Amino acid sequence: AASPAFQTGVTEFNQAKFFEAHESFERTWRDVPYPDRLLALALSKLGAAFTHAEHGNLTGAAKVVRDAQRCLAPLPLIYASLAVAPLREALATWIASPRPKQEVIVLAPAENGS
């Protein structure tokens, strides 16, 4: 089961509270083993990236999104009850056209869990 900080991070991310999500996921990734660490680290980076984007730093945001993509790459399509595949697709779309406000990327639960 995911930690309370991880669950809080998912909620914050989906409410577009990206800095807060970054902080919640950062508290999580330091304390979990691989491969859970990769997911929490990727999500922490995404929180930071979208905080940069909101402040107009799209170049910095894109760099951090690419770092997050590298963390997500080895994970299966569904991991820790999250749908990783749609997240990867949404990030690829965002990278192709970075914007300050992201409205499409959400951390969706996997339909059948895992």
C-alpha positions as CSV (number, residue, x, y, z in Angstrom):
1,A,0.0,0.0,0.0
2,A,1.2,3.5,-0.8
3,S,2.3,5.7,2.1
4,P,0.1,8.6,3.3
5,A,2.6,11.1,1.9
6,F,2.4,9.4,-1.5
7,Q,-1.4,9.4,-1.5
8,T,-1.4,13.1,-0.4
9,G,1.0,13.8,-3.3
10,V,-1.4,12.2,-5.8
11,T,-4.3,14.3,-4.5
12,E,-2.2,17.5,-4.5
13,F,-0.9,16.8,-8.1
14,N,-4.4,16.2,-9.4
15,Q,-5.6,19.4,-7.7
16,A,-2.7,21.3,-9.6
17,K,-0.9,22.0,-6.3
18,F,2.4,21.1,-7.9
19,F,4.8,22.5,-5.3
20,E,3.0,20.7,-2.5
21,A,2.9,17.5,-4.5
22,H,6.6,17.8,-5.2
23,E,7.2,18.1,-1.4
24,S,5.0,15.1,-0.6
25,F,6.6,12.9,-3.2
26,E,10.0,14.0,-2.1
27,R,9.3,12.8,1.4
28,T,8.2,9.5,-0.1
29,W,11.0,8.6,-2.6
30,R,13.8,8.9,-0.1
31,D,12.3,6.2,2.1
32,V,11.2,3.5,-0.4
33,P,13.2,0.8,-2.2
34,Y,13.5,0.5,-6.0
35,P,11.4,0.4,-8.1
36,D,8.9,2.3,-5.9
37,R,11.6,4.9,-5.6
38,L,11.6,5.5,-9.3
39,L,7.9,6.3,-9.4
40,A,8.0,8.6,-6.4
41,L,11.1,10.4,-7.7
42,A,9.5,10.8,-11.1
43,L,6.3,12.3,-9.5
44,S,8.4,14.6,-7.3
45,K,10.2,15.8,-10.4
46,L,6.9,16.4,-12.2
47,G,5.6,18.5,-9.3
48,A,8.8,20.6,-9.5
49,A,8.6,20.8,-13.3
50,F,5.1,22.1,-13.4
51,T,5.9,24.6,-10.6
52,H,8.6,25.9,-12.9
53,A,6.2,26.0,-15.8
54,E,3.6,27.9,-13.8
55,H,6.3,30.5,-13.1
56,G,7.1,30.8,-16.8
57,N,10.3,28.8,-16.8
58,L,9.4,26.4,-19.6
59,T,13.0,25.5,-20.5
60,G,13.7,24.4,-16.9
61,A,10.3,22.6,-16.7
62,A,11.0,20.7,-19.9
63,K,14.4,19.6,-18.6
64,V,12.9,18.3,-15.3
65,V,10.0,16.6,-17.2
66,R,12.6,14.7,-19.3
67,D,14.3,13.6,-16.1
68,A,11.0,12.3,-14.8
69,Q,10.4,10.5,-18.1
70,R,13.7,8.7,-17.6
71,C,12.6,7.6,-14.1
72,L,9.3,6.3,-15.5
73,A,10.8,4.5,-18.5
74,P,11.6,1.2,-16.7
75,L,8.3,0.9,-15.0
76,P,5.5,-1.3,-16.4
77,L,2.3,0.2,-17.9
78,I,0.6,0.0,-14.5
79,Y,2.6,0.4,-11.3
80,A,1.5,1.0,-7.7
81,S,-2.1,1.2,-8.8
82,L,-1.3,4.1,-11.2
83,A,-1.8,4.1,-14.9
84,V,1.8,4.8,-16.0
85,A,1.2,4.5,-19.8
86,P,-1.2,7.4,-20.1
87,L,1.1,9.5,-17.9
88,R,4.0,8.8,-20.3
89,E,1.8,9.7,-23.3
90,A,0.7,13.0,-21.6
91,L,4.3,13.9,-20.8
92,A,5.4,13.3,-24.4
93,T,2.6,15.6,-25.6
94,W,3.6,18.2,-23.0
95,I,7.2,18.1,-24.1
96,A,6.2,18.6,-27.7
97,S,4.4,21.8,-26.7
98,P,5.4,23.0,-23.2
99,R,2.9,25.4,-21.6
100,P,2.6,27.2,-18.3
101,K,-0.7,25.7,-17.3
102,Q,-1.1,21.9,-17.6
103,E,-4.7,20.8,-17.6
104,V,-4.4,17.4,-19.1
105,I,-2.0,15.4,-17.0
106,V,-3.5,13.6,-14.0
107,L,-2.3,10.7,-12.0
108,A,-5.0,8.2,-12.8
109,P,-5.6,5.0,-10.9
110,A,-5.2,1.9,-13.0
111,E,-8.6,0.3,-13.8
112,N,-7.6,-3.1,-12.4
113,G,-5.0,-1.9,-9.9
114,S,-1.7,-3.7,-9.6
